[in-house]
Amino acid sequence: MTDHRQKNVTLRDVAKHLGLSAMTVSRALSDKAHLVSPETARLCREAAAKLGYVPNLMARSLRGEQLSTIVMFAEHISAHHYLAELVDEVSRNIERRGYGVISCQSLASYHQALRNFKLAGAAVVAPPEDFYADPFGEVSGRPIQRGPLVLIHSAVEQNDFNEVSPDIATFNYHAACHLLELGHRHIAYLGGPRAEDEPRWFVLRRRGIERAFADYNVSTEFLRQQACPNAGAAPAAVQSLLNRHPHTTSLICINDEIAIAAIAGAKDMGLNIPEQLSVIGCNDIKLATFFRPALTTLGIDIPGMVNTALDLLFDEMQEEREGEHREPIKIRIPANLIVRGSTAPLAKATH
């Protein structure tokens, strides 16, 4: 059996195989497929797959073609399970819509992709604060054409782009209310960058926690916040926090991995969970229910959030093609508090 696949198969090879012009095949395999018959488009796609033809994105961009490709920017994907699951869902959802994905894990590579290719749009996942200072690389490099963009799970307030994010303020409101209802007053927040590195990231979280304190008529003087970039740093971070503020009886953590690692750090200090320290995570990763004690956490509808965000992106892409414009749309996904075994009433605390 002859293997038709070969290295560096060109558009002309596909055209020769089908007995068609290179222009016809080019149209069939690009966003100009509407200019050929559906049957021709189908034959071209099948032949391209059979021969192993891969479009040269750089060449197509240099010709000024609009690519059916979305750039996805997400940093530190391996940092925790939630982000990996979120990125996977974004990628799969884009592909289900018939588009390709270019994945970038640094702001520099994201800006480079925007410069090198004429992309259909961009999906930015959990952007760092420096993204907002230069979203299109116009400060750090030569200006490029702006295009459709959606933010997914942004931790700071913004009014420039379409966005679908968890309601971070309300998430933390529910977490704080749960602890206050259990009688805790010395509450700490664990996770995130140092305030001097990203001063805006804690604003929404603090807003939610302070609203809960106000509802319970409790002073925020005992609210503490400890920076912690990842789970590996969590045991030392929680130990530093508890040594400086030994009356702390409960933690709200930025994600489940940091919560689990913090529990390990607290246990190393001889503390019992939740009898002496109640802990709440966030994102409800699969391991949260199997950990002991099972982790109280906040759940997020990842597929629903991603689908809504990409609907906004593809709507904006269509509007751009039609020369229309609308104000950015921001949608907040509600919180779902899942109470398990890592939180308990203050009456049990002996810390």
C-alpha positions in Angstrom: 0.0 0.0 0.0 1.4 3.3 -1.1 1.9 6.0 1.6 0.9 9.3 0.0 2.2 11.3 2.9 5.5 13.2 2.3 7.5 16.0 3.9 6.8 19.6 2.9 3.6 18.9 0.9 2.6 22.2 -0.8 -0.6 23.7 -1.9 0.4 23.0 -5.5 0.8 19.3 -4.6 -2.8 19.1 -3.4 -3.9 21.0 -6.5 -2.0 18.7 -8.8 -3.4 15.6 -7.0 -7.0 16.9 -7.6 -6.5 18.4 -11.1 -7.5 21.8 -9.8 -5.9 25.2 -9.8 -3.8 26.2 -6.8 -6.1 29.3 -6.3 -9.2 27.0 -6.1 -7.5 24.8 -3.4 -6.2 27.9 -1.6 -9.8 29.3 -1.4 -11.2 25.9 -0.3 -8.8 25.6 2.6 -9.0 29.1 3.8 -11.7 31.5 5.1 -12.7 32.0 1.4 -14.2 28.5 1.1 -17.6 30.1 0.3 -16.1 31.0 -3.1 -16.0 27.4 -4.2 -18.7 24.7 -4.1 -19.2 22.7 -1.0 -18.2 19.5 -2.9 -15.0 21.1 -4.0 -14.2 22.3 -0.5 -14.8 18.8 0.8 -12.6 17.2 -1.8 -9.8 19.7 -1.1 -10.0 19.1 2.7 -9.9 15.3 2.2 -6.9 15.5 -0.2 -5.0 17.8 2.1 -5.5 15.4 5.0 -4.5 12.4 2.9 -1.4 14.0 1.6 -0.4 15.5 4.9 -0.6 19.2 3.8 -0.2 21.7 6.6 -0.9 25.3 5.8 2.0 27.7 6.2 0.5 30.3 8.5 3.4 32.8 8.0 3.0 32.7 4.3 -0.7 33.1 4.4 -0.4 36.0 6.8 2.2 37.7 4.5 -0.4 37.4 1.7 -2.8 39.2 4.0 -5.1 36.3 4.5 -7.3 36.2 7.6 -6.5 32.9 9.3 -9.1 30.7 10.9 -6.9 30.6 14.0 -7.3 31.9 17.5 -4.3 32.8 19.7 -4.7 31.7 23.3 -2.5 33.2 26.0 -2.2 31.6 29.4 0.8 31.7 31.8 1.9 29.0 34.2 -0.5 26.3 32.9 1.1 23.7 35.1 0.8 25.8 38.3 -2.6 24.2 39.2 -5.1 21.8 37.9 -7.9 24.3 37.5 -5.9 26.4 35.0 -4.8 23.3 33.0 -8.5 22.2 32.8 -9.6 25.7 31.8 -6.9 26.0 29.1 -7.9 22.5 27.8 -11.5 23.4 27.7 -10.8 26.7 25.8 -8.6 24.8 23.2 -11.2 22.1 22.7 -14.1 24.5 22.4 -12.2 26.6 19.8 -11.4 23.4 17.7 -15.1 22.3 17.9 -16.0 25.6 16.2 -13.7 24.7 13.3 -10.8 27.0 14.2 -7.1 26.3 15.0 -5.3 27.4 18.2 -1.9 28.9 18.7 -1.0 28.6 22.4 1.3 31.1 24.0 2.6 30.9 27.6 4.3 34.3 27.9 3.3 37.8 27.1 6.2 38.2 24.7 5.2 35.1 22.6 1.6 36.3 22.6 2.6 39.7 21.2 4.9 38.0 18.7 2.0 35.8 17.5 -0.2 38.9 17.1 2.5 40.5 15.0 3.4 37.5 12.8 -0.1 36.3 11.9 -3.3 37.8 10.8 -5.4 36.0 13.4 -9.1 35.8 13.7 -9.1 36.6 17.4 -7.5 36.1 20.9 -8.6 34.4 24.1 -6.6 35.5 27.1 -6.9 33.2 30.1 -6.2 34.5 33.7 -4.1 37.4 32.5 -1.3 38.9 34.7 -1.6 42.5 35.6 1.1 43.6 33.1 -1.1 42.3 30.3 -3.4 45.3 30.9 -0.6 47.8 30.5 0.2 46.6 27.0 -2.5 44.1 25.7 -1.5 44.3 22.0 2.3 44.9 22.3 2.1 48.5 21.3 4.4 49.6 24.0 6.9 46.8 24.1 7.1 46.6 20.3 5.9 48.1 17.1 2.2 48.8 16.9 0.0 46.0 15.5 -3.6 45.9 14.4 -6.1 45.3 17.2 -8.6 42.5 16.8 -11.4 40.6 18.6 -10.4 39.6 22.1 -12.1 38.0 25.1 -10.8 37.6 28.7 -11.5 34.5 30.6 -11.1 34.5 34.4 -9.7 38.0 34.9 -8.7 38.8 38.5 -8.9 42.6 38.1 -11.5 45.1 37.0 -11.3 46.3 33.4 -13.7 48.0 30.9 -11.9 47.5 27.6 -12.6 43.9 26.5 -15.3 41.3 26.4 -14.9 39.2 29.6 -16.4 36.2 31.3 -14.9 35.6 34.7 -15.9 34.1 38.1 -17.5 36.6 40.4 -14.4 36.8 42.5 -15.8 39.3 45.0 -18.8 37.2 45.6 -16.8 34.0 45.7 -14.8 35.4 48.6 -17.9 36.9 50.2 -19.4 33.4 50.4 -16.2 31.9 51.8 -15.9 34.6 54.4 -19.6 34.3 55.3 -19.2 30.6 55.8 -16.3 31.1 58.2 -18.0 34.0 60.1 -21.2 31.9 60.4 -19.0 29.2 62.1 -17.8 31.8 64.6 -14.3 32.6 63.1 -13.1 36.2 63.4 -9.3 35.9 62.9 -9.4 35.1 59.1 -6.5 35.1 56.7 -6.3 35.0 52.9 -3.5 32.9 51.5 -2.2 33.1 47.9 -1.3 35.4 45.0 1.5 37.7 44.3 3.0 40.3 46.6 1.1 43.6 46.6 4.2 45.5 45.3 4.3 43.2 42.3 0.6 43.2 41.3 -1.2 45.8 43.5 -4.7 45.3 41.8 -5.1 41.5 42.1 -6.4 41.4 45.7 -8.9 44.3 45.3 -12.0 42.2 44.3 -11.2 39.5 46.9 -10.8 42.1 49.7 -14.0 43.7 48.6 -16.0 40.5 49.0 -14.4 39.6 52.3 -15.0 43.1 53.8 -18.6 43.0 52.6 -19.1 39.7 54.6 -17.4 41.3 57.7 -19.8 44.3 57.4 -22.8 42.0 57.1 -21.8 40.2 60.3 -20.9 43.5 62.0 -17.3 42.3 62.5 -14.3 44.5 62.4 -11.7 43.7 59.6 -8.8 44.5 62.0 -8.0 40.8 62.2 -8.1 40.1 58.5 -4.7 39.1 57.2 -3.3 38.4 53.8 -0.2 36.3 53.0 1.2 36.2 49.5 1.9 32.8 48.1 2.7 32.2 44.4 2.2 28.4 44.2 1.5 25.2 46.2 5.2 24.5 46.6 5.6 27.7 48.6 2.4 27.2 50.6 3.7 25.2 53.6 6.3 27.8 54.4 3.9 30.7 53.7 1.2 29.4 56.1 3.8 28.7 58.8 5.1 32.2 58.4 1.6 33.6 58.6 0.7 31.5 61.7 3.9 32.4 63.5 3.3 36.1 63.0 -0.5 35.9 63.7 -1.0 32.9 66.0 -4.6 33.7 66.7 -5.6 33.0 63.1 -8.2 30.2 63.1 -9.2 30.1 59.5 -7.8 30.4 55.9 -9.3 31.3 52.6 -7.0 30.1 49.9 -6.7 31.3 46.3 -6.9 27.7 44.9 -7.3 24.1 46.1 -3.6 23.2 45.5 -2.4 26.0 47.8 -5.1 25.0 50.4 -4.0 21.3 50.4 -0.3 22.3 50.7 -1.2 24.8 53.5 -3.0 22.1 55.4 0.2 20.0 55.1 2.2 22.9 56.4 -0.2 23.5 59.3 -0.1 19.8 60.3 3.7 20.0 60.4 3.2 22.6 63.1 1.1 20.1 65.1 -2.3 21.7 64.2 -5.4 19.6 63.6 -7.6 20.4 60.6 -10.3 21.6 61.0 -10.4 21.5 64.8 -7.6 24.1 65.1 -7.6 25.7 61.7 -10.4 25.8 59.1 -9.4 25.9 55.5 -11.3 26.9 52.3 -9.9 26.3 48.8 -11.2 27.4 45.4 -11.9 25.8 42.0 -13.0 22.3 43.3 -10.3 20.2 41.6 -11.0 16.5 41.4 -8.6 15.7 44.3 -10.4 18.1 46.6 -13.1 15.5 47.5 -10.5 12.7 48.1 -8.1 14.7 50.3 -8.5 14.2 54.0 -10.1 16.1 55.4 -12.1 16.6 52.2 -11.7 20.2 51.2 -14.4 22.9 51.6 -14.1 24.8 48.3 -15.8 27.0 45.7 -16.8 25.4 42.4 -16.7 27.0 39.0 -18.7 25.9 35.9 -15.7 25.8 33.6 -17.5 24.5 30.4 -20.2 27.1 30.8 -17.8 29.9 31.4 -15.6 29.0 28.4 -18.6 28.5 26.1 -20.1 31.9 27.0 -16.7 33.6 26.6 -16.1 32.1 23.1 -19.6 33.0 22.1 -18.7 36.6 22.8 -15.4 36.3 20.9 -17.0 34.7 17.8 -19.8 37.3 17.9 -17.1 40.1 18.0 -15.3 38.4 15.1 -18.5 38.4 13.1 -19.2 42.0 13.9 -15.7 43.0 12.8 -16.3 41.3 9.5 -19.5 43.3 9.1 -18.0 46.6 10.2 -20.1 46.7 13.4 -19.0 47.7 16.9 -20.5 47.4 20.4 -19.4 48.2 23.9 -17.5 45.5 25.8 -19.7 42.9 27.6 -18.7 41.6 31.0 -20.3 38.5 32.5 -19.7 37.2 36.0 -20.1 33.5 36.8 -21.7 32.9 40.2 -20.0 31.0 43.1 -21.0 27.6 44.4 -19.8 27.0 47.9 -19.1 23.2 48.5 -18.9 22.5 52.3 -16.8 19.5 53.2 -14.6 18.5 56.1 -11.9 21.1 56.2 -14.0 23.7 58.0 -15.6 23.5 61.4 -17.2 25.8 64.0 -14.9 27.9 66.1 -16.2 26.2 69.3 -14.1 23.2 68.3 -11.0 25.3 68.0 -8.4 25.1 70.7 -5.6 27.0 68.8 
